[in-house]
Amino acid sequence: MKQRLTTGWNFMRIIYLLGGVMMLIQSIADSQWMLSLVGLYFVVMGLFALGCAGGACYIPPVNAKNNSGNTEYEEVK
């Protein structure tokens, strides 16, 4: 748990944390309790690197070797 909090910080994780904190503060100030749950969700995502904040939504780039433009076709009879 401590390792999750101290390592792996990136730009998106900071954005999730700051956005969640701002949402949480604003929703508590306006007594919007359902929105505070959404803010809490984003804070937890940012703190513990869950979901997209942890890089789980990352799609690796296409390998240039496989995308050389030479396409092979097999004839089906």
N, C-alpha and C positions, 0 to 999 in steps of 0.2 A: 504494500500500500504506500509506504514511504517512497519507494522507488518510482511509482507512478506519479506522485506529486512533484518530485524533484527532477525528473529527467524527461526528455522528449518534447520540450516546449518549442512550438513553432508559431508562426504568425496566426494561423487559423485558430489554434487553441487559445491564444490570447484574445482574439476577437470574440470567440464564444464566451469566454469568461467575462470580459468587459461588457458585452451586450447583455448577458444574463444578469450581471450585477445591476446594470442600469435598469433593466426591465423589472427586476425584483424590487429595487428601491422605489421606482415610480408606481408600481402596482400596490405596494404597501401604503405609500403616501395617499393614493386615491381610493384605498379600501377595495381594490379589485382582486379578490382572493383567488379567483380562477386564473387570472393572468400571472399571479405570483407563483403558481405551480409551474407555469411555462418558463418563467424566469429562473426558477430553481432548477428546472431540467437543464437549461443551458449552462448554469453555473456548475452543475455536477458534470456535465459533458466536458467543460473546459478544465475543471480541476483534475478529474480522474482519467482524462484522455479516452473517453468513450465515443463510439460512433465516428462521425466524420472528423471530429476534433482530434482523434487519435490516428488519423491517416487511413482509416478503414475504407474510405471512399476513393482512395487513390487508384487510378487506372494507369498502369505502366505504359510508356510510349511504345509504339510499334517498332520492332527491330528493323533497322534499315536493310539488313541482309535479307530478310524475308519479303521486303517490299521493294525489290529491285526492278519491278516492271516486267520481269520474265515470268509469264504465267504458263504453266503446263496444263494441258487438257488431256483427259483420257477418253477415248471413244467408247461409248457404251452401245452394244448391239443387242 
